[in-house]
Amino acid sequence: ASPRQADLMIVSGRVSIKMAPVLRQIYDQMPEPKWVIAMGACASSAGMFNNYAIVQSVDKIVPVDIYLPGCPPRPEALIDAVVKLQRKIRGEPLVKRPA
């Protein structure tokens, strides 16, 4: 498979400084429209790996559409994140407000 055939990137785990340019290159190779899910605490905020070699959030490298919390996130949370992304793509509200 090639990034040119993908429209969704799911970043899971921490991203090292050395891998950041590779991640950006893969993102740039994806065709428009494209979306990104940051899966888990490590991808969203580097989790417990707060050191000089780790990017503190994947959104410093690529734009993130959905943040999926958890360490590790539950499988049903990933399904929920994909459903929320579908709602975002269709222009629907992500959160239902009480009437």
C-alpha distances in whole Angstrom, upper triangle without the diagonal:
4,7,8,7,8,12,13,13,15,17,18,21,23,21,23,25,23,19,20,20,16,16,17,15,12,14,16,12,12,14,17,18,16,17,17,19,21,21,24,27,25,23,25,28,27,29,32,30,33,33,32,29,27,26,28,26,22,24,26,22,20,22,22,23,23,25,25,28,28,28,26,25,26,24,25,25,22,22,25,23,20,24,25,22,23,26,26,24,26,29,31,32,30,34,36,40,43,45
4,5,6,7,11,12,12,14,16,18,21,22,20,22,23,21,18,18,17,14,13,14,12,9,11,12,9,9,11,14,16,14,16,16,18,20,21,24,27,25,22,24,27,27,29,32,30,31,32,31,28,26,24,27,24,21,22,23,20,18,20,20,21,22,24,24,27,28,28,27,26,27,25,27,26,22,23,26,23,21,24,25,22,22,26,25,23,26,28,30,32,30,33,36,39,43,45
4,5,5,8,9,9,12,13,16,19,20,18,20,21,19,16,16,15,12,11,11,9,6,7,9,6,5,8,11,13,10,12,13,15,17,18,22,24,23,19,22,24,24,27,29,28,29,29,29,26,24,22,24,21,18,19,20,16,14,16,17,18,19,21,22,25,26,27,25,24,26,24,25,24,21,22,24,21,19,22,22,19,20,23,22,20,23,25,27,29,27,30,33,36,40,42
4,6,8,11,11,15,17,20,23,24,21,23,24,22,19,19,17,15,14,13,11,9,9,9,6,5,6,10,11,10,13,15,17,20,21,25,27,26,23,24,27,27,30,33,31,32,33,32,29,27,25,27,24,20,21,22,19,16,18,18,19,21,23,24,28,29,30,29,27,29,26,28,27,23,23,25,23,20,23,23,20,20,23,22,19,22,25,27,29,28,31,34,37,41,43
4,7,10,11,14,17,19,23,24,23,25,26,25,21,21,20,17,16,16,14,11,11,12,9,7,7,11,11,11,13,14,17,20,21,24,27,26,23,25,28,28,30,33,32,33,34,33,30,28,26,28,25,22,22,24,21,18,19,19,19,20,23,23,27,28,29,28,26,27,24,25,25,21,21,23,21,18,21,22,18,18,22,21,18,21,23,26,28,26,30,33,36,39,41
4,6,7,11,13,16,20,21,20,23,24,23,19,19,18,16,14,14,13,10,9,11,9,6,7,9,10,8,9,11,13,16,17,21,24,23,19,21,24,25,27,30,29,30,31,31,28,26,24,25,22,18,19,21,18,15,16,15,15,17,19,20,23,25,26,24,23,24,21,22,21,18,18,20,17,14,17,18,15,15,19,18,15,18,21,23,25,23,27,29,33,36,38
4,7,10,13,16,20,21,20,23,24,24,20,19,19,17,14,14,14,11,9,11,10,6,7,7,7,5,6,9,11,14,16,20,23,22,19,20,23,24,26,30,29,30,31,31,28,26,23,24,21,17,17,20,17,14,13,13,12,14,17,18,22,24,25,24,22,23,21,21,20,16,17,18,15,12,15,15,12,12,15,14,12,15,17,19,21,20,23,26,29,33,35
4,7,10,13,16,18,17,21,22,22,19,17,18,16,13,14,14,11,9,12,12,8,10,10,9,6,5,6,8,11,12,16,19,19,15,16,20,21,23,26,25,27,28,28,26,23,21,21,18,15,15,18,15,12,12,11,10,11,13,14,18,20,21,20,18,19,17,18,16,13,14,15,12,10,13,13,10,11,14,13,12,15,17,19,20,18,21,24,27,31,33
4,6,10,13,15,14,17,18,19,15,14,15,13,10,11,12,9,8,11,11,9,11,12,12,8,6,5,6,9,10,14,16,15,12,14,17,18,20,23,22,23,25,25,22,19,17,18,15,11,12,15,13,10,11,9,10,11,12,13,16,18,19,18,16,18,17,18,16,13,14,16,12,11,15,15,12,14,17,15,15,18,20,21,22,19,22,26,29,32,35
4,6,10,12,12,16,18,19,15,14,16,14,11,13,15,12,11,14,15,13,15,16,15,11,9,6,5,6,6,10,13,12,9,11,15,15,17,20,19,21,23,23,21,18,16,17,14,11,12,15,13,11,12,10,10,10,10,10,13,14,15,14,13,15,13,15,13,10,12,13,10,10,14,14,12,14,17,16,16,19,21,21,21,19,21,25,28,31,34
4,7,8,9,12,14,15,12,11,14,12,9,11,14,11,11,15,15,14,17,18,17,13,11,7,6,5,6,9,11,9,6,9,12,12,14,17,16,18,19,20,17,14,12,13,10,8,10,13,11,10,11,9,11,11,10,10,12,13,14,13,12,15,15,17,14,12,15,16,13,13,17,16,14,17,20,18,19,22,23,24,24,21,23,26,29,32,35
4,7,9,12,15,16,13,13,16,15,12,15,17,15,14,18,19,18,21,22,21,17,14,11,9,6,5,6,9,7,6,9,11,10,11,14,14,16,18,19,17,13,13,13,11,10,13,15,14,13,15,12,14,12,11,10,11,11,10,9,10,13,13,15,13,11,14,16,13,14,18,18,16,19,22,21,21,25,25,26,25,22,24,27,30,33,36
4,7,10,13,14,12,13,16,15,12,16,18,16,16,20,21,20,24,24,24,20,17,14,12,9,7,7,8,5,5,9,10,8,9,11,10,13,15,16,14,11,11,11,10,10,13,15,14,15,16,14,17,15,13,11,12,11,9,9,11,14,15,18,15,14,17,19,16,18,21,21,20,23,25,24,25,28,29,29,28,24,26,29,32,35,38
4,7,10,12,10,10,14,14,12,14,17,16,16,20,21,21,24,25,25,21,19,15,13,10,10,9,8,5,5,8,8,6,8,10,8,10,11,12,10,7,7,8,8,8,12,13,12,14,16,15,17,16,14,14,13,13,11,12,14,17,18,21,19,17,21,21,19,20,24,23,22,25,27,25,26,30,30,30,29,26,28,31,33,36,40
4,7,8,6,7,10,10,9,11,14,14,14,17,18,19,22,23,23,20,18,14,14,11,12,12,12,8,7,10,10,8,11,13,10,11,11,12,9,6,6,8,8,7,11,11,10,12,14,14,17,17,15,16,16,16,15,15,17,20,21,23,21,19,23,23,20,21,25,24,22,25,27,25,26,30,30,31,30,27,29,33,35,38,41
4,5,5,6,10,10,10,12,15,15,16,18,20,21,25,26,26,23,21,18,17,15,16,15,14,11,10,13,12,9,13,13,10,11,10,9,6,4,6,9,10,10,13,12,11,14,17,17,21,21,19,19,19,19,18,18,20,24,24,27,25,23,26,27,24,25,29,28,26,29,31,29,30,33,33,34,34,31,33,36,38,41,45
4,6,5,8,10,10,11,14,15,16,17,20,21,25,26,26,23,22,19,19,17,18,18,17,14,13,15,14,12,15,16,12,12,10,8,6,6,6,10,11,11,13,11,10,13,17,18,21,22,20,22,22,22,21,22,23,27,28,30,27,26,29,29,26,27,31,29,27,31,32,30,30,34,34,35,35,32,34,38,40,43,46
4,6,7,8,10,11,12,14,16,17,18,20,24,26,27,23,23,20,21,18,20,20,20,16,15,18,17,15,18,19,15,15,13,11,8,9,9,13,14,13,16,14,12,15,18,20,23,24,23,24,24,24,23,23,25,28,29,31,29,27,30,31,28,28,32,31,29,32,34,31,32,35,36,37,37,34,36,40,42,45,48
4,6,5,6,9,10,11,12,14,16,17,21,23,23,20,19,16,17,15,17,18,18,14,13,16,16,14,17,18,15,16,15,13,10,9,9,13,13,11,14,13,10,12,16,17,20,21,20,21,22,22,21,21,22,25,25,28,26,23,26,28,24,25,28,28,25,28,31,28,28,32,33,34,34,31,34,37,39,43,46
4,5,5,6,9,10,11,12,14,16,19,20,21,18,17,15,16,14,16,17,17,14,12,14,14,13,17,18,15,16,15,13,11,9,8,11,11,8,11,9,7,9,13,14,18,19,18,20,21,22,21,21,22,26,26,28,25,23,26,27,23,24,27,26,24,27,29,26,26,30,30,32,31,29,31,35,37,41,44
4,5,5,6,9,10,10,12,15,18,19,21,18,18,16,18,17,19,21,21,18,15,17,18,17,20,22,19,19,18,16,13,13,11,15,14,11,13,11,8,10,14,16,19,21,21,22,24,25,25,25,25,29,28,31,28,25,28,29,25,25,29,28,25,28,30,27,27,31,31,33,33,31,34,37,39,43,46
4,5,5,6,9,10,11,13,16,19,20,17,17,15,17,16,18,20,21,18,15,18,19,17,21,23,20,21,20,18,15,14,13,16,15,12,14,13,10,11,15,16,19,21,21,22,24,25,24,24,24,27,27,29,27,24,26,28,24,24,28,27,24,27,29,27,26,30,31,33,33,31,33,37,39,43,46
4,5,5,6,9,10,11,15,16,17,14,14,11,13,12,15,17,18,15,12,15,16,15,19,21,18,19,19,18,15,13,12,14,13,9,11,11,8,8,12,13,16,17,17,18,20,22,21,21,21,24,23,26,23,20,23,24,21,20,24,23,20,23,25,23,23,26,27,29,29,27,30,33,36,39,42
4,5,5,6,9,10,13,15,16,13,13,12,14,14,17,19,20,17,14,16,17,17,21,23,21,21,21,19,17,15,13,15,13,10,11,10,6,6,10,12,15,17,18,20,22,24,24,24,24,26,26,28,25,22,25,25,22,21,25,24,21,23,25,23,22,26,26,28,28,27,30,33,35,39,42
4,5,5,6,9,12,14,16,14,15,14,17,17,19,22,23,20,17,19,21,20,24,26,24,24,23,22,19,18,16,19,17,13,14,14,10,10,13,15,18,20,21,23,25,27,27,26,26,29,28,30,27,24,26,27,24,23,26,26,22,25,27,25,23,27,28,30,31,29,32,36,38,42,44
4,5,5,7,10,13,14,11,12,12,14,15,17,20,22,19,16,18,21,20,23,26,23,24,24,23,20,18,17,19,17,13,14,15,11,10,13,14,16,18,19,21,23,25,25,24,24,26,25,27,25,21,23,25,21,20,24,23,20,22,25,23,21,25,26,28,29,27,31,34,37,40,43
4,5,5,9,10,11,8,9,9,12,13,16,19,20,19,15,17,19,19,22,25,23,24,24,23,21,19,16,18,15,12,12,13,9,7,9,11,13,15,17,19,22,24,24,24,23,25,24,25,23,20,22,23,19,18,21,21,17,19,22,19,18,22,23,25,26,24,27,31,33,37,39
4,6,8,9,11,10,11,12,15,17,19,22,24,22,18,20,22,22,26,28,26,27,27,25,23,21,18,20,18,14,14,14,11,9,11,14,15,18,20,22,25,27,28,27,27,29,28,29,27,24,25,26,22,21,24,23,20,21,24,21,19,23,24,27,28,26,30,33,35,39,41
4,6,9,12,10,13,13,17,18,21,24,26,24,20,22,24,24,28,30,28,29,29,28,25,23,21,23,21,17,17,18,14,12,14,16,18,20,22,24,27,28,29,28,27,29,28,29,27,24,25,26,23,21,24,24,20,22,24,22,20,24,25,28,29,28,31,34,37,41,43
4,7,8,7,9,11,14,16,19,22,24,23,19,21,24,24,27,30,28,29,30,29,26,24,21,23,20,17,16,18,15,12,13,14,15,17,20,21,25,27,27,26,25,27,25,26,25,21,22,23,20,18,21,21,17,18,21,19,17,20,22,24,26,25,28,31,34,38,40
4,6,6,10,13,16,19,21,25,27,26,22,23,26,27,30,33,32,32,33,32,30,27,25,26,23,19,19,20,17,14,14,16,16,19,21,23,27,29,30,29,28,29,27,28,26,23,23,24,21,19,21,21,17,17,20,18,15,18,20,23,25,24,28,31,34,37,39
3,5,9,12,16,18,21,25,27,26,22,23,26,27,30,33,32,33,33,33,31,28,25,26,23,19,18,20,17,14,13,14,14,17,20,22,26,29,30,29,27,29,27,27,26,22,23,23,20,18,20,19,15,15,18,15,13,15,17,20,22,22,26,28,31,34,36
4,7,11,14,17,20,23,25,25,22,22,25,27,29,32,32,32,33,33,31,28,25,26,22,19,17,20,17,14,12,13,12,15,18,20,24,27,29,28,26,27,25,25,23,20,20,21,18,15,17,16,13,13,15,13,10,13,14,17,19,19,23,25,28,31,33
4,7,11,14,16,20,22,22,18,18,22,23,25,29,28,29,30,29,27,25,22,22,19,15,14,17,15,11,10,10,10,12,15,17,21,24,25,24,22,24,22,23,21,18,18,18,15,13,15,15,11,12,15,12,10,14,15,18,19,18,22,25,27,31,33
4,7,10,13,16,18,19,15,15,18,20,22,26,25,26,28,28,26,22,20,20,16,13,12,15,13,10,8,7,6,9,12,14,17,20,22,21,19,21,19,19,17,14,15,15,12,10,13,12,8,10,13,10,9,13,14,16,17,15,19,22,25,28,30
4,7,9,13,15,15,11,11,15,16,18,22,21,22,24,24,22,19,16,16,13,10,9,13,11,8,7,5,5,7,9,11,14,17,18,18,16,18,17,18,15,13,14,14,11,10,13,12,9,12,14,12,12,16,16,18,18,16,19,22,25,28,31
4,6,9,12,12,9,9,13,15,16,20,20,21,23,24,22,18,16,16,12,10,10,13,13,10,9,6,6,5,6,7,11,13,15,14,12,14,14,14,12,9,11,11,8,8,12,10,8,12,14,12,13,16,17,18,17,14,17,21,23,27,29
4,6,8,9,5,6,9,11,12,16,16,17,19,20,19,15,13,12,9,7,8,12,11,10,10,7,8,6,5,6,8,11,12,12,11,14,14,15,12,10,13,13,10,11,14,13,12,15,17,15,16,20,20,20,19,16,18,22,25,28,31
4,7,8,6,7,10,11,11,15,15,17,20,21,20,16,15,14,11,10,12,15,15,14,13,10,11,8,6,5,7,8,9,9,7,10,11,12,9,8,11,12,9,11,14,13,13,16,18,17,18,21,22,22,21,17,19,22,25,28,31
4,6,6,6,9,9,8,12,13,15,18,20,19,15,14,13,11,11,13,16,16,16,16,13,14,11,8,5,5,5,6,6,6,9,11,13,10,9,13,13,11,14,17,16,16,19,20,20,21,24,24,24,22,19,20,23,26,28,32
4,6,5,6,6,5,8,10,12,15,17,17,13,12,10,9,10,13,15,16,16,16,14,15,12,9,8,6,6,6,7,8,12,14,16,13,13,17,16,14,17,19,18,18,22,23,22,24,27,26,26,24,20,21,24,26,29,32
4,6,5,4,4,7,8,10,12,14,13,10,9,8,8,9,12,13,14,15,16,14,16,14,11,10,9,9,8,9,10,14,16,18,15,15,19,19,16,19,22,20,20,23,25,23,25,28,28,28,26,23,24,28,30,32,36
4,6,6,8,11,10,12,14,15,14,10,9,8,6,6,9,11,11,11,12,10,13,11,9,9,9,10,10,11,11,15,16,18,15,14,17,17,14,16,19,18,17,21,22,20,22,25,25,25,24,21,23,26,28,31,35
4,6,8,11,12,12,15,16,16,12,10,8,5,6,8,10,11,12,11,9,11,10,7,8,8,10,11,12,12,15,17,18,15,14,17,17,14,16,19,17,16,20,21,19,21,24,23,24,22,19,20,24,25,28,32
4,5,9,9,9,12,14,14,10,8,5,5,8,9,10,12,14,14,12,15,13,10,11,10,11,11,13,14,17,20,21,17,17,21,20,17,20,22,20,20,24,24,22,24,27,27,27,25,22,23,26,28,30,34
4,6,5,6,9,11,11,7,7,5,6,8,11,11,13,15,16,14,17,16,13,13,12,12,11,12,14,18,20,22,19,18,22,22,19,21,24,23,22,26,27,25,27,30,30,30,28,25,26,29,31,34,37
4,5,7,10,13,13,10,10,8,9,12,14,15,16,18,19,17,19,17,13,13,10,10,8,10,12,16,19,20,18,18,21,21,19,22,24,23,23,26,27,26,28,31,31,30,28,25,25,29,30,33,36
4,6,9,13,13,10,12,10,12,15,17,17,19,21,22,20,23,21,17,16,14,12,10,12,15,18,21,23,21,21,25,24,23,25,28,27,27,30,31,30,32,35,34,34,32,28,29,32,33,36,39
4,6,9,9,7,9,8,11,13,16,16,17,19,21,20,23,21,18,17,16,15,12,14,17,20,23,25,22,22,26,26,24,26,29,28,27,31,32,30,32,35,35,35,33,30,31,34,36,38,42
4,7,8,7,8,7,10,13,16,15,17,19,21,20,23,22,19,19,17,17,15,17,19,23,25,27,24,24,28,28,25,28,31,29,28,32,33,31,33,36,35,35,33,30,31,35,36,38,42
4,6,6,8,8,12,15,17,15,17,20,22,22,25,24,21,22,20,20,18,20,22,26,28,30,28,27,31,31,28,30,33,32,31,34,35,33,35,38,38,38,36,33,34,38,39,42,45
4,6,8,9,13,15,17,15,16,19,22,22,26,25,23,24,23,23,21,23,25,28,30,33,30,29,33,33,30,31,35,33,32,35,36,34,35,39,38,39,37,35,36,40,41,44,47
4,7,9,12,13,16,14,14,18,21,21,24,24,22,23,22,22,20,21,23,27,28,31,28,27,31,31,28,30,33,32,30,34,35,33,34,38,37,38,37,34,36,39,41,44,47
4,6,9,10,13,11,12,15,17,17,21,21,18,19,18,18,17,18,20,24,25,27,25,23,27,27,24,26,29,28,27,30,32,29,30,34,34,35,33,30,32,36,37,40,43
4,6,7,9,8,8,12,14,14,18,18,16,17,17,18,17,18,20,23,25,27,24,22,26,26,22,24,27,25,24,28,29,26,27,31,31,32,30,28,29,33,35,38,41
4,7,9,8,10,13,14,14,17,17,14,15,15,16,15,17,18,22,24,25,22,21,25,24,21,23,26,24,23,27,28,25,27,30,29,30,28,26,27,31,32,35,38
4,5,6,8,10,10,10,13,13,11,12,13,14,15,16,16,20,21,23,19,18,22,21,18,20,23,21,19,23,24,21,23,26,26,26,25,22,24,27,29,32,35
4,5,5,6,8,8,11,11,10,12,13,15,16,16,16,20,20,22,19,17,20,20,16,18,21,19,17,21,22,20,21,24,24,25,24,21,23,27,29,32,36
4,5,5,5,6,9,10,10,13,14,17,18,19,18,21,22,23,20,18,21,20,16,18,20,18,16,20,21,18,19,22,22,23,22,20,22,26,27,31,34
4,6,8,9,13,14,13,16,17,20,20,21,21,25,25,27,23,22,25,24,20,22,24,22,20,23,24,21,22,26,25,26,25,23,25,29,30,34,37
4,7,9,13,15,14,17,18,21,21,22,21,25,25,26,23,21,24,24,20,21,24,22,20,23,24,21,21,25,25,27,26,24,27,30,32,36,38
4,6,10,12,13,15,18,20,21,21,21,24,24,24,22,19,22,21,18,18,21,19,16,19,21,18,18,22,21,23,23,21,24,28,30,33,36
4,7,10,11,14,17,20,21,22,20,23,23,23,20,18,20,20,16,16,19,16,14,17,18,14,15,18,18,20,19,18,21,24,26,30,32
4,6,7,10,13,16,18,18,17,19,19,20,17,15,17,16,12,13,15,13,11,14,15,12,13,17,16,18,17,15,18,21,23,27,30
4,7,10,13,17,19,19,17,19,19,18,15,13,15,13,10,10,12,10,7,11,12,9,10,13,13,14,14,11,15,18,20,24,26
4,6,10,13,16,16,13,15,15,15,11,10,12,10,7,8,10,8,7,11,11,9,11,14,14,14,13,10,13,16,19,22,25
4,6,10,13,13,11,13,14,14,11,10,13,11,8,11,13,10,10,14,14,13,15,18,18,17,16,12,14,18,20,23,26
4,7,10,10,7,10,11,11,7,7,10,9,7,10,12,10,11,14,15,15,17,19,19,19,17,13,15,18,20,23,27
4,7,8,6,9,11,12,8,9,13,11,10,13,15,14,15,18,18,18,20,23,22,21,19,16,16,19,21,24,27
4,5,4,7,10,11,9,10,14,13,12,15,17,16,18,21,21,21,23,26,26,25,23,19,19,22,24,26,30
3,5,8,11,14,11,12,16,16,15,18,20,20,20,24,25,24,26,29,29,28,26,22,23,26,28,30,33
4,6,9,12,10,11,14,15,14,16,19,19,20,22,24,24,26,28,29,28,26,22,23,26,28,30,34
4,6,8,6,7,11,11,11,13,15,15,16,19,20,21,22,25,25,24,23,19,19,22,25,27,30
4,5,5,7,9,10,11,13,15,15,17,19,20,21,23,25,26,24,23,19,20,22,24,26,30
4,5,5,7,9,10,11,13,14,16,17,19,20,22,23,25,23,23,19,20,22,25,27,30
4,5,5,6,9,10,11,12,14,15,17,18,20,21,23,21,20,17,17,19,22,24,27
4,5,5,6,9,10,10,12,14,15,16,18,20,21,19,18,14,15,17,20,22,25
4,5,5,6,9,10,11,12,14,15,17,19,20,19,18,15,16,19,22,24,28
4,5,5,6,9,10,11,13,14,15,17,19,17,17,14,16,18,21,23,26
4,5,5,6,9,10,11,12,14,15,16,15,14,11,12,14,17,20,22
4,5,5,6,9,10,10,12,14,15,14,13,10,12,15,18,21,24
4,5,5,6,9,10,10,12,14,14,14,11,14,16,20,23,25
4,5,5,6,9,10,11,12,11,12,9,12,13,17,20,22
4,5,5,6,9,10,10,9,9,6,9,11,15,18,20
4,5,5,6,9,10,10,10,8,12,14,18,21,23
4,5,5,6,9,9,11,9,13,15,18,21,23
4,5,5,6,5,7,6,10,11,15,18,19
4,5,5,6,7,7,10,13,15,19,21
4,5,8,10,10,14,16,19,22,24
4,6,9,10,14,15,18,21,22
4,7,9,12,13,15,19,20
4,6,9,10,12,15,16
4,6,7,9,12,14
4,7,10,13,15
4,6,10,12
4,7,9
4,6
4
